């Protein structure tokens, strides 16, 4: 996973962009606000969010940048940190169980540009996202 900053010409703020991780990787609270590019080109891609207790106020946006059949990309809550919120997939709301712990961007189904945003309150990760095709983002 590569990390680089993209500076704005209009102001001095910088956005953190994380290139598609390969294999298992973890985000840290210091990467707050990062845009995480995803890829379904290889198998075993799992990104673990920071523990909610160490990340109040943190947010991340995940965008599928490479949509090829190869392997799913999973976003997981650390330990017992739960995910809750609303996903819209193929114009329909995806129900999230009260104890959801993973979001999966599905290889061969997800479309470039499908995205998920997560925000932490120190206890849980709140999610919202959009997937174009049916079954492109799943919750477990």
N, C-alpha and C positions, 0 to 999 in steps of 0.2 A: 504494500500500500504506500503510495507516494503522497506527500503533503506539500502543497505550495500555496502561496498567497497571491491573490489577484487584487492589485490596487486600483482604486477609482481615480480617474483624472479630475473629477469634480470635487473630491474631498480627500482627506488623508486616511479615511477608514479603509480597512482591507477585509476581504471575505476569504475565509479559508476554504479551499477546494481540495477534496481528497479523491484521488483517482481510484478506479475500481480495485478493491482489495481482492487478493487471490488467497483462498483458504480461509482459515479462522483469524479474525482480528478483533480488537477491542477499541472502542472510542474512550476518550477520557474527558473529564469536565473542561479541561483547558482547550479543547477543540470546539467549545460552545459556538453555535452559529454556523458550523461548517456545512457546506454542500458536499454530500457524499455521493459520488458517481458509482452506479452499480453496473455489473456485467453478469449476464447469464451464459457466458462463453465457456466456463469451466465448472467442474463440480466442486462441492465442499465449501462454497463461499458463505461464511457466517460472520456477521458483525454483531458484537455484543455491546449493548449500551452500558454506560457507567452505572454503578449502583445509584439508585434514586436518592438515597440519603446523602450522597456526596455531590449531587448535581442539581440542586434546586435552581430553577430559572434557566437551565440549559435547554437548548433546542438544536435539532439537526434536521436537515432536509435530505432525503434520499431520492435520487432520480435515476431511472434506468437509462444508461447511456449506450450500452451495447446489448442489443436484444437478439441473441442467436441461441439456437438450441444447443445446450451443453450441460447446464446444471442450474438448479435453483439457487437463489440468493436469499438467505435468511437473516432477519433482523431480530435479535433476541434481547429480552430484558435480563439484566444481571441478577443472579440468584433468584429470590422470590419477588422481584420487582414486577408488578403487573402492568399490562398494557390495556388501555381502554380508549374508546372513542368511536369514530365513524369512518368507514371506508365506503367509497362508491365505486363499484366495479360493474362495468357494462350497464351503466345507468341505474343500477340497483344497489340499495344499502346492504352491506355485508354485516351480519350480526356478529358482534364480538362477545364471546363468553366472558363472564365476570372474572375468570381467572386466566385470561389469555396471556401467553408468555412469548409467542413468536409470530412474526409476520413473514410471509414467504412470497417473494416475487418469483413467479413460476416460469421456468425456461420453456421456450417454444410457444408460450401463450401470451406472456407480457409483451407490451409494445414499447418501443423507444419513447421516452417521455413520461411513462407511468411514474407516479411519485407518491412518497409518503413523508409527512412531517410529524415529528415527535417533540413534545415539550414536557418538561419535568417540573413537578411541584415539590419535590423532596420526598415524596411517598410513592407516586406512580408516574408512569409515562403516558401522556395523553396523545392520541394519534389521530390523524386525518390523512386521507389519501385518495387517489383516483387511479383506477386501472381501466383501460379501454375495453379489453376483451373479457368475456365471461371466464372466471377462474384465473385471471391474471395475477391477483393478489389474494392470498388465503391467510386465515387466522387460526392459530391453534393455542 
